[in-house]
Amino acid sequence: GEIITPDGEKTSLLSQLKKDRYTVIDFWASWCGPCMKEMPDIAEIYKQYKSKGLEIIGISSDVDPQRWTAAIEKNQMDWLQIRSSGEDRIGQMYAINFIPATVLIDHKGNIVARKLRDIELKEKIKELLGE
C-alpha cells in the first residue's frame, strides 16, 4: 500500500526497509496516552542502536496532520514517520488492532517479533544487535 511521509511524499513500506538492518515498526497516535508515554523509551533505543543496524518506522493513525507533526516534534521522534489512517491501513497488514504496538522485521520484511514493549523490546534488540 501507499504511504505518506510528513513532507507529503508518497512511498511504500517495503521500499523503506534497509539492507542488513532490523526495523521496528511502531504503531502509535498522538491521542494515545500509552503510546506517548513510551516514546522517550523508543527514542532512547533509536539513539543507542541506529548506528548498529536499527531503523524505526513510526506509523501513526492520526487523522489530523497538525497534531501528528506537533507530537513528532515535541517528542523528537527523528526516525521515519508515516501517517496511515483510513482504509488502507498498514496496521491491517500486520493485524494490529490496538496501539501502542510494535512489529520487529528483518531487512527482507520477515517478522522477527511482535508486540514487544519497553524492556522486552530493548532486550530483543540487544540480543540481535549486541551491545
Secondary structure, 3 states (H helix, E strand, C coil): CEEECCCCCEEECHHHCCCCCEEEEEEECCCCHHHHHHHHHHHHHHHHHHHHCEEEEEEECCCCHHHHHHHHHHCCCCCEEEECCCCCCHHHHCCCCCCCEEEEECCCCCEEEECCCHHHHHHHHHHHHCC
